[in-house]
Amino acid sequence: MSNTREHISEIHMLRAIGCLFVVAVHVSGSFYYAHGEKFNEITLFINQISRFGTSMFALISGFLLFYQTRFKGFNLNRFVKSRFTKIGLPFLFWSVFYSLFTYFVLGVNPLVSGEMQFLTNFIFGNAYYHLYFMSIVFQFYLLFPLLQVFKSKMIWPVLLVCSVFINYYFVKSFNPGLFEGILGNILNQRAFLPSWIFYFIFGGFLAYFWEPLYAFSKKYKYLLGIAVLIITAVAVREYKTVGSTPSNRVTNMINIPIITLFVIGIGAQIQNVKWLNSFFTRIGTLSMAIYLVHPFVLYSFIQIAPDFVWKTSLFPFVFGAILLGSIAIVKVMQLLPLNHYILTVPGAKKQQMNHLPGKPATMRINSNLQ
């Protein structure tokens, strides 16, 4: 078994996949604009299938918090200090950075709609198009202490079912237009937590039922692989039928758990391929930092890239350039003093672990990244 209470290698894999998906969404979006605001079959497929990424990040954020408190307990002061340092300060820094970037580079005044609208946009992660996820996570942090009353495993299936209905209602049925003023503005935000709550709760469900779900994933990994192919085909039919779909579309409440269990199921096979395991570990460790910096890297690339690079056949090259450029920026920023206040990157600790017979030894890596 490739996990301990300190480290679960499959979570690095999931985090890496989520990161790669998010970058792919934005890179494919650049091809959309480069082609006269049109997708072709390939770039549309990449853009839509990659929209699994944000929901996967939400699930992982929930899992890591609940898994940690399941074994170590919950301390409110420690929780507030940890989350403020690891998420709050980076969110604040990058919101300010992208607000200034928008004003001085893009020539758009963030205050043009008034101070109250600017404040609302800032809080809900609208300083730039990707920061809304950080706002969602922060809202979940406000809810998380209240969820500590649900420590019994038996209550978690009930919470999961409730979260399905809440998430479905706020995505499909809720009409924020019925509310006016600042309340209506808040309820209309894509970063409004109830529209994402299922993924955090499923993360908690996975944390409390990790052992049986881990065993299930290993036993039925081939069936889960077939299920992933099916949901991919259904997702293609979905966007071909209804058009572009958001990252929190209701079908993702089926898609994301299946993908998650499948990745857990094939985790050992990935670990056996050293270069692939190393790649996923590196991307997983840097995933949130890559998430924060990659839009700036992408914008810079667009400004200097010649027109011919936007051929669809060169998508892998552009994607690789953005990914490597983001990693390079992160590595440079890690040389700065106090960089841990602006980048969310866990420290790595190599320690010898108990090596179970027939199982590969793994490296313990601090998994406190949300």
Sine and cosine of phi, psi and omega as CSV:
sin_phi,cos_phi,sin_psi,cos_psi,sin_omega,cos_omega
0.00,0.00,0.78,-0.63,-0.18,-0.98
-1.00,-0.09,0.52,0.85,0.00,-1.00
-0.61,-0.79,0.46,-0.89,0.18,-0.98
-0.73,-0.68,-0.02,-1.00,0.04,-1.00
-0.91,0.41,-0.43,0.90,-0.01,-1.00
-1.00,0.08,-0.46,0.89,-0.14,-0.99
-0.53,-0.85,0.75,-0.66,0.11,-0.99
-0.82,-0.57,0.95,-0.32,-0.12,-0.99
-0.89,0.45,-0.54,0.84,-0.02,-1.00
-0.89,0.46,-0.47,0.88,0.02,-1.00
-0.93,0.36,-0.60,0.80,0.11,-0.99
-0.87,0.49,-0.64,0.76,0.01,-1.00
-0.90,0.43,-0.72,0.70,0.03,-1.00
-0.88,0.48,-0.67,0.74,-0.02,-1.00
-0.91,0.41,-0.63,0.78,0.04,-1.00
-0.91,0.42,-0.70,0.72,0.01,-1.00
-0.89,0.46,-0.69,0.72,0.04,-1.00
-0.86,0.50,-0.67,0.74,0.02,-1.00
-0.89,0.46,-0.73,0.68,0.00,-1.00
-0.89,0.46,-0.61,0.79,0.06,-1.00
-0.88,0.47,-0.72,0.69,-0.04,-1.00
-0.89,0.45,-0.71,0.71,0.03,-1.00
-0.88,0.48,-0.64,0.77,-0.01,-1.00
-0.90,0.44,-0.61,0.80,0.06,-1.00
-0.85,0.52,-0.74,0.68,-0.09,-1.00
-0.97,0.25,-0.57,0.82,0.07,-1.00
-0.92,0.39,-0.69,0.73,0.04,-1.00
-0.90,0.43,-0.53,0.85,0.10,-1.00
-0.89,0.45,-0.56,0.83,0.06,-1.00
-0.92,0.39,-0.60,0.80,0.08,-1.00
-0.91,0.42,-0.58,0.82,0.05,-1.00
-0.85,0.52,-0.75,0.66,-0.01,-1.00
-0.95,0.30,-0.56,0.83,0.02,-1.00
-0.92,0.39,-0.40,0.91,0.00,-1.00
-0.98,-0.20,0.53,0.85,0.06,-1.00
0.94,0.33,0.62,0.78,-0.01,-1.00
0.85,0.53,0.73,0.69,0.06,-1.00
-0.67,-0.74,0.66,-0.75,0.17,-0.99
-1.00,-0.07,0.44,-0.90,0.29,-0.96
-0.96,-0.27,-0.03,-1.00,-0.10,-1.00
-0.86,0.52,-0.63,0.78,-0.07,-1.00
-0.96,0.29,-0.77,0.64,-0.04,-1.00
-0.93,0.37,-0.53,0.85,0.06,-1.00
-0.92,0.39,-0.68,0.74,0.04,-1.00
-0.86,0.51,-0.75,0.67,0.00,-1.00
-0.87,0.49,-0.71,0.70,-0.04,-1.00
-0.88,0.47,-0.69,0.73,-0.09,-1.00
-0.98,0.18,-0.67,0.74,0.01,-1.00
-0.92,0.39,-0.55,0.84,-0.01,-1.00
-0.95,0.32,-0.15,0.99,0.02,-1.00
-0.96,0.28,0.08,1.00,0.20,-0.98
-0.95,0.32,-0.35,0.94,-0.22,-0.98
-0.88,0.47,-0.75,0.66,-0.07,-1.00
-0.90,0.44,-0.66,0.75,0.03,-1.00
-0.90,0.43,-0.57,0.82,0.05,-1.00
-0.91,0.42,-0.65,0.76,0.06,-1.00
-0.86,0.50,-0.67,0.74,0.01,-1.00
-0.89,0.45,-0.69,0.72,0.02,-1.00
-0.87,0.49,-0.71,0.71,-0.03,-1.00
-0.90,0.44,-0.65,0.76,0.02,-1.00
-0.86,0.52,-0.71,0.71,0.04,-1.00
-0.91,0.42,-0.70,0.71,-0.03,-1.00
-0.86,0.52,-0.76,0.65,-0.09,-1.00
-0.88,0.47,-0.64,0.77,0.01,-1.00
-0.93,0.38,-0.74,0.67,-0.04,-1.00
-0.94,0.35,-0.58,0.81,0.00,-1.00
-0.92,0.40,-0.64,0.77,0.02,-1.00
-0.91,0.41,-0.73,0.68,-0.04,-1.00
-0.95,0.32,-0.41,0.91,0.05,-1.00
-0.86,0.51,-0.62,0.79,-0.06,-1.00
-0.98,-0.21,-0.54,0.84,-0.10,-0.99
-0.97,-0.23,-0.13,0.99,-0.04,-1.00
0.99,0.14,0.02,-1.00,-0.07,-1.00
-0.84,-0.54,0.80,-0.60,0.08,-1.00
-0.84,-0.54,0.90,-0.43,-0.13,-0.99
-0.88,0.48,-0.71,0.70,-0.03,-1.00
-0.89,0.45,-0.69,0.73,0.02,-1.00
-0.91,0.41,-0.62,0.78,0.00,-1.00
-0.89,0.45,-0.74,0.67,-0.03,-1.00
-0.89,0.46,-0.71,0.71,0.00,-1.00
-0.90,0.45,-0.69,0.72,-0.03,-1.00
-0.90,0.43,-0.73,0.69,-0.05,-1.00
-0.94,0.35,-0.58,0.81,0.02,-1.00
-0.91,0.42,-0.63,0.77,-0.02,-1.00
-0.96,0.29,-0.70,0.71,-0.16,-0.99
-1.00,0.06,-0.41,0.91,-0.02,-1.00
-0.83,-0.56,-0.70,0.71,-0.09,-1.00
-0.88,0.47,-0.79,0.61,-0.02,-1.00
-0.92,0.40,-0.68,0.73,0.09,-1.00
-0.87,0.48,-0.63,0.77,0.04,-1.00
-0.88,0.47,-0.69,0.72,0.02,-1.00
-0.89,0.45,-0.74,0.68,-0.04,-1.00
-0.87,0.49,-0.77,0.64,-0.09,-1.00
-0.96,0.29,-0.44,0.90,0.11,-0.99
-0.92,0.38,-0.67,0.75,0.07,-1.00
-0.92,0.40,-0.70,0.72,-0.01,-1.00
-0.85,0.53,-0.76,0.65,-0.06,-1.00
-0.96,0.28,-0.43,0.90,0.12,-0.99
-0.91,0.41,-0.70,0.71,0.05,-1.00
-0.92,0.39,-0.62,0.79,0.05,-1.00
-0.88,0.48,-0.68,0.73,0.02,-1.00
-0.88,0.47,-0.64,0.77,-0.06,-1.00
-0.97,0.24,-0.76,0.65,-0.14,-0.99
-1.00,0.08,-0.49,0.87,-0.06,-1.00
-0.98,-0.18,-0.73,0.68,-0.02,-1.00
-1.00,0.09,-0.25,0.97,0.04,-1.00
0.96,0.29,0.45,0.89,0.01,-1.00
-0.91,-0.42,0.79,-0.61,-0.01,-1.00
-1.00,0.10,0.91,-0.41,-0.01,-1.00
-0.90,0.44,-0.31,0.95,-0.03,-1.00
-1.00,-0.06,0.11,0.99,-0.11,-0.99
-0.88,0.48,-0.47,0.88,-0.02,-1.00
-1.00,-0.06,0.11,0.99,0.01,-1.00
0.96,-0.26,0.37,-0.93,-0.08,-1.00
-0.92,0.40,-0.64,0.77,-0.01,-1.00
-0.91,0.41,-0.65,0.76,0.03,-1.00
-0.92,0.40,-0.63,0.78,0.05,-1.00
-0.88,0.48,-0.69,0.72,-0.01,-1.00
-0.90,0.44,-0.68,0.73,0.05,-1.00
-0.88,0.47,-0.71,0.70,0.02,-1.00
-0.88,0.48,-0.66,0.76,-0.02,-1.00
-0.89,0.45,-0.74,0.68,-0.05,-1.00
-0.91,0.42,-0.61,0.79,-0.06,-1.00
-1.00,-0.08,0.32,0.95,0.17,-0.99
0.96,0.27,0.47,0.88,0.01,-1.00
-1.00,-0.10,0.19,0.98,0.07,-1.00
-0.88,0.47,-0.50,0.87,0.14,-0.99
-0.45,-0.89,0.29,-0.96,-0.28,-0.96
-0.91,0.41,-0.27,0.96,-0.06,-1.00
-0.97,-0.24,-0.18,0.98,-0.15,-0.99
-0.98,0.21,-0.12,0.99,-0.01,-1.00
-0.87,0.50,-0.50,0.87,0.00,-1.00
-0.90,0.44,-0.61,0.79,0.03,-1.00
-0.88,0.47,-0.60,0.80,0.05,-1.00
-0.91,0.40,-0.64,0.77,0.04,-1.00
-0.87,0.49,-0.71,0.71,0.00,-1.00
-0.88,0.47,-0.66,0.75,0.00,-1.00
-0.90,0.44,-0.64,0.77,0.06,-1.00
-0.89,0.45,-0.62,0.78,0.05,-1.00
-0.89,0.45,-0.59,0.81,0.04,-1.00
-0.89,0.46,-0.53,0.85,0.06,-1.00
-0.93,0.36,-0.54,0.84,0.01,-1.00
-0.99,0.14,-0.52,0.86,-0.15,-0.99
-0.81,0.58,-0.71,0.70,0.02,-1.00
-0.85,0.52,-0.56,0.83,0.02,-1.00
-0.93,0.37,-0.49,0.87,-0.01,-1.00
-0.97,0.24,-0.09,1.00,0.01,-1.00
-0.93,0.36,-0.24,0.97,0.05,-1.00
-0.95,0.30,-0.29,0.96,-0.04,-1.00
-0.99,-0.16,0.97,0.24,-0.05,-1.00
-0.99,-0.12,-0.26,0.97,0.02,-1.00
-0.98,0.21,0.70,-0.71,0.03,-1.00
-0.87,0.49,-0.51,0.86,-0.12,-0.99
-0.93,0.38,-0.40,0.92,-0.02,-1.00
-0.99,0.12,-0.31,0.95,-0.12,-0.99
-0.94,0.35,-0.58,0.82,0.13,-0.99
-0.87,0.50,-0.58,0.81,0.04,-1.00
-0.92,0.40,-0.71,0.71,0.03,-1.00
-0.88,0.48,-0.62,0.78,-0.01,-1.00
-0.90,0.43,-0.70,0.71,0.03,-1.00
-0.89,0.45,-0.69,0.72,0.03,-1.00
-0.87,0.49,-0.65,0.76,-0.02,-1.00
-0.92,0.40,-0.52,0.86,0.06,-1.00
-0.88,0.47,-0.75,0.66,-0.02,-1.00
-0.91,0.41,-0.66,0.75,0.01,-1.00
-0.90,0.44,-0.75,0.66,-0.02,-1.00
-0.87,0.48,-0.71,0.71,-0.01,-1.00
-0.88,0.48,-0.70,0.71,-0.04,-1.00
-0.88,0.47,-0.72,0.69,-0.08,-1.00
-0.97,0.25,-0.34,0.94,0.07,-1.00
-1.00,0.06,-0.64,0.77,-0.17,-0.99
-0.97,-0.24,-0.54,0.84,-0.20,-0.98
-0.90,-0.44,-0.49,0.87,-0.10,-1.00
-0.92,0.39,0.70,-0.72,-0.02,-1.00
-0.89,-0.45,0.99,-0.13,-0.01,-1.00
-0.93,0.37,-0.25,0.97,0.02,-1.00
-0.91,0.41,-0.24,0.97,0.05,-1.00
-0.96,0.28,-0.21,0.98,-0.04,-1.00
-0.92,-0.39,0.58,-0.82,-0.05,-1.00
-0.92,-0.39,0.21,-0.98,0.10,-1.00
0.93,0.37,-0.51,-0.86,-0.11,-0.99
-0.91,0.41,-0.56,0.83,0.02,-1.00
-0.90,0.44,-0.71,0.70,0.04,-1.00
-0.88,0.47,-0.60,0.80,0.03,-1.00
-0.90,0.43,-0.68,0.73,0.01,-1.00
-0.91,0.42,-0.72,0.70,-0.04,-1.00
-0.92,0.38,-0.33,0.94,-0.04,-1.00
-1.00,-0.03,-0.01,1.00,-0.03,-1.00
-0.95,0.31,0.65,-0.76,0.07,-1.00
-0.94,0.34,-0.28,0.96,0.04,-1.00
-1.00,-0.01,0.26,0.97,0.00,-1.00
-0.95,0.32,0.87,-0.50,-0.19,-0.98
-0.80,0.60,-0.70,0.72,-0.03,-1.00
-0.83,0.56,-0.39,0.92,0.03,-1.00
-0.98,0.21,-0.06,1.00,-0.03,-1.00
-0.76,-0.65,0.00,1.00,-0.22,-0.98
-0.88,0.48,-0.51,0.86,-0.03,-1.00
-0.83,0.56,-0.66,0.76,-0.13,-0.99
-0.94,0.35,-0.59,0.80,0.08,-1.00
-0.93,0.37,-0.68,0.74,0.00,-1.00
-0.93,0.38,-0.62,0.78,0.08,-1.00
-0.89,0.46,-0.58,0.82,0.10,-1.00
-0.86,0.51,-0.67,0.75,0.07,-1.00
-0.91,0.41,-0.67,0.75,0.04,-1.00
-0.86,0.51,-0.69,0.72,0.03,-1.00
-0.89,0.45,-0.62,0.78,0.00,-1.00
-0.91,0.41,-0.68,0.74,-0.04,-1.00
-0.98,0.21,-0.40,0.92,0.02,-1.00
-0.90,-0.44,0.50,0.86,-0.09,-1.00
-0.85,0.53,-0.74,0.67,-0.10,-1.00
-0.88,0.48,-0.78,0.63,0.02,-1.00
-0.93,0.37,-0.56,0.83,0.01,-1.00
-0.95,0.32,-0.55,0.84,0.09,-1.00
-0.89,0.46,-0.74,0.68,0.00,-1.00
-0.89,0.45,-0.65,0.76,0.03,-1.00
-0.87,0.49,-0.70,0.71,-0.04,-1.00
-0.89,0.45,-0.65,0.76,0.01,-1.00
-0.93,0.38,-0.63,0.77,-0.06,-1.00
-0.95,0.32,-0.61,0.79,-0.12,-0.99
-0.91,-0.42,0.51,0.86,-0.08,-1.00
-0.89,0.46,-0.53,0.85,-0.01,-1.00
-0.95,0.31,-0.65,0.76,0.07,-1.00
-0.91,0.42,-0.62,0.78,0.05,-1.00
-0.91,0.41,-0.58,0.82,0.07,-1.00
-0.89,0.46,-0.67,0.75,0.06,-1.00
-0.90,0.45,-0.65,0.76,0.02,-1.00
-0.89,0.46,-0.61,0.79,0.04,-1.00
-0.90,0.44,-0.65,0.76,0.05,-1.00
-0.89,0.45,-0.64,0.77,0.00,-1.00
-0.91,0.41,-0.73,0.69,-0.03,-1.00
-0.93,0.37,-0.48,0.88,0.09,-1.00
-0.91,0.41,-0.70,0.71,0.03,-1.00
-0.89,0.46,-0.65,0.76,0.02,-1.00
-0.91,0.41,-0.62,0.78,0.03,-1.00
-0.90,0.45,-0.63,0.78,0.05,-1.00
-0.89,0.46,-0.72,0.69,0.03,-1.00
-0.88,0.47,-0.59,0.81,-0.02,-1.00
-0.89,0.45,-0.77,0.63,-0.05,-1.00
-0.96,0.28,-0.43,0.90,0.09,-1.00
-0.95,0.31,-0.44,0.90,-0.03,-1.00
-1.00,0.03,-0.75,0.66,-0.11,-0.99
-0.96,-0.28,-0.08,1.00,-0.02,-1.00
1.00,-0.02,-0.20,-0.98,-0.04,-1.00
-0.83,0.56,0.71,-0.71,-0.06,-1.00
-0.89,-0.46,0.55,-0.84,-0.03,-1.00
-0.98,0.22,0.20,-0.98,-0.04,-1.00
-0.92,0.38,-0.42,0.91,0.00,-1.00
-0.96,-0.27,0.49,0.87,0.06,-1.00
-0.84,0.55,0.48,-0.88,-0.15,-0.99
-0.90,0.44,-0.50,0.87,0.02,-1.00
-0.91,0.42,-0.34,0.94,0.05,-1.00
-0.93,0.36,-0.28,0.96,0.08,-1.00
-0.94,0.33,-0.24,0.97,0.16,-0.99
-0.99,-0.16,-0.71,0.71,-0.09,-1.00
-0.88,0.48,-0.75,0.67,-0.14,-0.99
-0.91,0.41,-0.71,0.70,0.07,-1.00
-0.86,0.51,-0.64,0.77,0.00,-1.00
-0.91,0.42,-0.72,0.70,0.02,-1.00
-0.88,0.47,-0.67,0.75,0.00,-1.00
-0.87,0.49,-0.76,0.65,-0.01,-1.00
-0.90,0.43,-0.57,0.82,0.03,-1.00
-0.91,0.41,-0.71,0.71,0.01,-1.00
-0.89,0.46,-0.65,0.76,0.07,-1.00
-0.87,0.49,-0.65,0.76,-0.05,-1.00
-0.90,0.43,-0.57,0.82,-0.05,-1.00
-0.98,-0.18,0.20,0.98,-0.05,-1.00
-0.83,0.55,-0.68,0.74,-0.03,-1.00
-0.90,0.43,-0.62,0.78,0.01,-1.00
-0.91,0.42,-0.62,0.78,0.04,-1.00
-0.91,0.41,-0.66,0.75,0.01,-1.00
-0.88,0.48,-0.51,0.86,-0.02,-1.00
-0.95,0.30,-0.30,0.95,0.07,-1.00
-0.99,-0.12,0.99,-0.16,-0.22,-0.98
-0.84,0.54,-0.73,0.69,-0.06,-1.00
-0.92,0.40,-0.59,0.81,0.00,-1.00
-0.95,0.32,-0.66,0.75,0.04,-1.00
-0.90,0.45,-0.66,0.75,0.03,-1.00
-0.89,0.45,-0.66,0.75,0.01,-1.00
-0.88,0.47,-0.76,0.65,-0.02,-1.00
-0.90,0.43,-0.61,0.79,0.02,-1.00
-0.90,0.44,-0.70,0.72,-0.01,-1.00
-0.91,0.42,-0.74,0.67,-0.01,-1.00
-0.92,0.40,-0.65,0.76,0.01,-1.00
-0.88,0.48,-0.66,0.75,0.01,-1.00
-0.91,0.42,-0.63,0.78,-0.06,-1.00
-1.00,-0.09,0.11,0.99,-0.22,-0.97
-0.83,0.56,-0.75,0.67,-0.06,-1.00
-0.94,0.33,-0.57,0.82,0.07,-1.00
-0.91,0.42,-0.67,0.74,0.08,-1.00
-0.87,0.49,-0.68,0.74,0.03,-1.00
-0.83,0.56,-0.67,0.74,-0.07,-1.00
-0.95,0.32,-0.61,0.79,-0.15,-0.99
-0.99,-0.12,-0.34,0.94,-0.19,-0.98
-0.90,0.43,-0.51,0.86,0.06,-1.00
-0.89,0.46,-0.60,0.80,0.06,-1.00
-0.91,0.42,-0.67,0.74,0.04,-1.00
-0.90,0.44,-0.68,0.74,0.00,-1.00
-0.90,0.44,-0.70,0.71,0.03,-1.00
-0.87,0.49,-0.70,0.72,-0.01,-1.00
-0.89,0.45,-0.64,0.77,0.02,-1.00
-0.90,0.44,-0.67,0.74,-0.01,-1.00
-0.87,0.50,-0.60,0.80,-0.05,-1.00
-0.93,0.37,-0.49,0.87,-0.11,-0.99
-0.94,-0.33,-0.23,0.97,-0.09,-1.00
-0.96,0.29,0.70,-0.72,0.10,-1.00
-0.93,0.36,0.34,-0.94,-0.10,-1.00
-0.87,0.50,-0.54,0.84,-0.13,-0.99
-0.93,0.37,-0.31,0.95,-0.04,-1.00
-0.94,0.33,-0.23,0.97,-0.04,-1.00
-1.00,0.02,0.25,0.97,0.19,-0.98
-0.93,0.37,0.65,-0.76,-0.06,-1.00
-0.84,0.55,-0.57,0.82,-0.01,-1.00
-0.89,0.46,-0.35,0.94,-0.01,-1.00
-0.99,-0.11,0.16,0.99,0.02,-1.00
-0.81,0.59,-0.73,0.69,0.01,-1.00
-0.85,0.53,-0.59,0.81,0.03,-1.00
-0.91,0.42,-0.74,0.67,-0.01,-1.00
-0.90,0.45,-0.70,0.71,0.02,-1.00
-0.86,0.52,-0.72,0.69,0.01,-1.00
-0.89,0.45,-0.61,0.79,0.01,-1.00
-0.90,0.43,-0.67,0.74,0.00,-1.00
-0.92,0.38,-0.67,0.74,0.00,-1.00
-0.90,0.43,-0.75,0.66,0.00,-1.00
-0.92,0.39,-0.61,0.79,0.05,-1.00
-0.89,0.45,-0.63,0.78,0.02,-1.00
-0.92,0.40,-0.68,0.74,0.04,-1.00
-0.89,0.47,-0.66,0.75,0.01,-1.00
-0.88,0.47,-0.70,0.71,0.03,-1.00
-0.88,0.48,-0.68,0.73,0.01,-1.00
-0.88,0.48,-0.69,0.72,-0.02,-1.00
-0.90,0.44,-0.63,0.78,0.05,-1.00
-0.91,0.42,-0.69,0.73,-0.02,-1.00
-0.92,0.40,-0.48,0.88,0.03,-1.00
-0.92,0.38,-0.25,0.97,0.06,-1.00
-0.99,0.16,-0.25,0.97,-0.02,-1.00
-0.97,0.25,0.54,-0.84,0.10,-1.00
-0.91,0.41,0.57,-0.82,0.03,-1.00
0.87,0.49,0.45,0.89,-0.04,-1.00
-0.90,0.44,-0.37,0.93,-0.03,-1.00
-0.93,0.36,-0.20,0.98,0.07,-1.00
-1.00,0.07,-0.21,0.98,-0.01,-1.00
-0.85,-0.53,-0.21,0.98,0.06,-1.00
-0.83,-0.55,0.70,-0.71,0.03,-1.00
-0.99,-0.12,1.00,0.02,0.00,-1.00
-0.73,-0.69,0.84,-0.55,0.01,-1.00
-0.96,0.27,0.50,-0.87,0.10,-0.99
-0.96,0.26,0.53,-0.85,0.00,-1.00
-0.97,-0.26,0.73,-0.69,0.04,-1.00
-0.80,-0.60,0.82,-0.57,0.02,-1.00
-0.99,-0.11,0.87,-0.50,0.03,-1.00
-0.67,-0.75,0.43,-0.90,0.04,-1.00
-0.97,0.23,0.72,-0.69,0.01,-1.00
-0.92,-0.40,0.33,-0.94,0.11,-0.99
-0.89,0.45,0.79,-0.62,-0.07,-1.00
-0.98,-0.19,0.94,-0.33,0.01,-1.00
-0.95,0.30,0.61,-0.79,0.01,-1.00
-0.84,0.54,0.75,-0.66,0.06,-1.00
0.99,0.13,0.00,1.00,-0.02,-1.00
-0.87,-0.49,0.60,-0.80,0.01,-1.00
-0.95,0.31,0.63,-0.77,0.10,-0.99
-0.92,0.38,0.57,-0.82,-0.04,-1.00
-0.83,-0.56,0.26,-0.97,0.02,-1.00
-1.00,-0.09,0.74,-0.67,0.04,-1.00
-0.99,0.16,0.82,-0.58,0.00,-1.00
-0.80,-0.60,0.79,-0.62,0.03,-1.00
-0.79,0.62,0.85,-0.53,-0.10,-1.00
-0.95,-0.30,0.61,0.79,-0.03,-1.00
-1.00,0.02,0.15,0.99,0.03,-1.00
-0.97,0.22,0.75,-0.66,0.06,-1.00
-0.96,-0.28,0.00,0.00,0.00,0.00
